[in-house]
Amino acid sequence: MKRLGSTCVLMLFLALSFPCAFASEGTEADPIVVASKQFPESYLLAEIISQMLETEGYVVERKLGLGGTKVCNEALRRNEIDVYPEYTGTIQAVILELDFPLSLEEINERVEEFGIEALPMFGFNNTYEIAVRRSMAEELKLSKVSQLIDHPELRWGVEHEFFEREDGWPKLQRIYGFDSQPEGMQHELALRAVANGDIDVTDAYTTDAKIIDYDLVLLEDDKKVFPIYMAIPLIRSDLDAPIKRAIAGAAGKIDATTMTHLNAQVVIDGRTFASVALEFLAGIEDDSASENILVSQFKKLLPNVVRHLELTGIALIAATLIGLLVSVTVYRVTWLSRSVVYICGLMQTIPSIALLALMIPILGIGMKPAIVALFLYSLLPIVRNTVISLSTTDPLLVRIAEAMGMSQFERLRYVLVPLAMPAIFAGIRTSAVICIGTATLAAFIGAGGLGDPIVTGLALDNTGLILQGAIPAAILAIVTELVFEGLERLLVPGHLKVFGTTRSNEVAEST
Amino acid sequence: MNSDPVVSFTNVGKHFDGNWVFRGLSLDLPSSQVVAIVGESGSGKTTLLQLINGILRANEGSVEVMGNPVPESGLERFRRGIGYAVQGGGLFPHLTVYRNVTLLAQLEKWEQERSQQRYSELLKMVGLDPELRDRYPYQLSGGQQHRVSLCRALMLQPKILLLDEPFSAIDPMSRGEIHRQFTVLREQEKVSAFLVTHDLREAVALSHYLVVMAAGNIVQHGRTQDIIDNPEKDYVARLLETYL
């Protein structure tokens, strides 16, 4: 009885904390939500916008590194964010899907219907460039993109978005007549790969600090393929006029040289976005502002861990409750339980990052879609172990329980479920560890957690930052294993454990 | 002796996927006695037993228990009036001895004290130390497991006890003792016991009434002593000669 009691209390506590976790997401003073894409310049511009707003006395919520163009734009249209830095060329080609350049006025005429608005330009054009190693450029005497046609042996690696978007690789390939098949890569990794010689050609941005750092050369776009990418703040058109004025404050003040310089301070000097932005806005050197990004991120470790546990905890509890409920409902009907296990399995074959992305149109960004995705991900081990172990209970014991006059529920409650406990536990344990690992990807859709330093680290190509997320996540996974081991010792009678372990091994092997 | 039959089979037929175990079987079983159903494997004796508590349903004819047909619904209530014990004991491995024996009493919401008392009484009757209460089944010997299983079947003081080869896995040395304890127990509990066994010697030792089955037919049934004295068929006579 004591055993059941403690389980009930635990479940009740967790069930109660469920709605609270969602409620705590709703904020009190309706802050202005500033987001950015996942590269340093976008972080910096968003930070500059945030600080300008804060100077004017507004409360700002930062969702920096939220996602790519589609994620940010979708979030803006769904009123989940209020502003993020965008580029005119991106609006024209990706958002409006047009193949001719637009002025700011023309853009605003066309995006009005989505409830969004482009504010005046920051003052620099950050377009795509084609970058190669300096040593290779000198050796092959390369200075123009069109010369690459004579070198089909060169290996291309381009950013995923560049590869897909109409004004990126497809147009480049069409106009210049390349027939290489580029590999899709994360942007910073591609630059490093060019520098290392792992690949030879990649796409880059005009203001990319790493070009200097890696000693790369930009080739002249002699056929004028790449459109103009003027940086602008893209906002919700229903923001109050004073807010719009505050955001537009930096219009015309950042030229390409300034931007490259700002980027370099973050990417090469390892300073925080906040300190670089503050220094730029204040126009002076500020010692207190030159904090190292590793240190500043490290201070966020505890909140990140808490958020991580929140994401995985809620998803896992929901998966356990619903998984068990579904399992006990279907285990007796073979075709039904097979279909359920099959559907849960299907869920797991969707790559986690894709599953997270699929959630955005349905649930937007932030914790909710991340939790739902993690929940779907955790179902399989729990459902599979529970269904298999319930349906393979010793038939003699099932018959005795029936012959003793136990009802369907009593048989489950007193015989089947307790006997399946070790296997159920093994399933929950597996789910928990999967969940903790997968939750690091939740940062890609703005859910925070230990994925945050990883996303930022990828954007900055900063291994230290990546490890700040990866190491705690690994430790968390190990601790979770140990906690479950302890729980199992507490809740399952000793002699069943051996039996249970072998059985859950069988379960694992049978799939 | 009570003259009303406690269980009556009338023209009962049972098949599995079209293979008939028996058809047109009629039999009245007397109450307050030990009825042993003997026969070789596949003779249909276990099927007969499981028709009594509705684990199996007859395809033809009717099975009446204490004057009423085996109910269609409310089987749980009906079955709690019928004890059930099987070969190997069939104790729940995740429950202690005490929890195994008193599980049904708990479901019936008995007072703790009453459960405790009944538990101790039963264990003493089968010669077990009630102090075994916190042991798990794997910590008991085979003989102990069978005795605990008997106690579990009798916990709610059923009027009928169904036993499916309950003692066959016990070594012959302890079997004599458990037989004696069973006889004492049954008399004290005044329960009508139906015992399925392939061991004719056990059947003769324990039963007042004997049903001999072979290949889905009842070869002979009647008071055990009468059958021993007057085997009607060669089959029964040969059986008696071989085993006794």
Interface residues (C-beta under 8 A of the other chain):
Chain A: L396 L397 R399 I400 A401 E402 A403 M404 G405 M406 S407 E410 Y414 V415 P418 L419 M421 P493 H495 L496 F499
Chain B: Q50 N53 I55 L75 E76 R77 F78 R79 R80 G81 I82 Y84 V86 G88 G90 F92 P93 H94 L95 L103 L104 L107 Y136 Y138 R152 L162
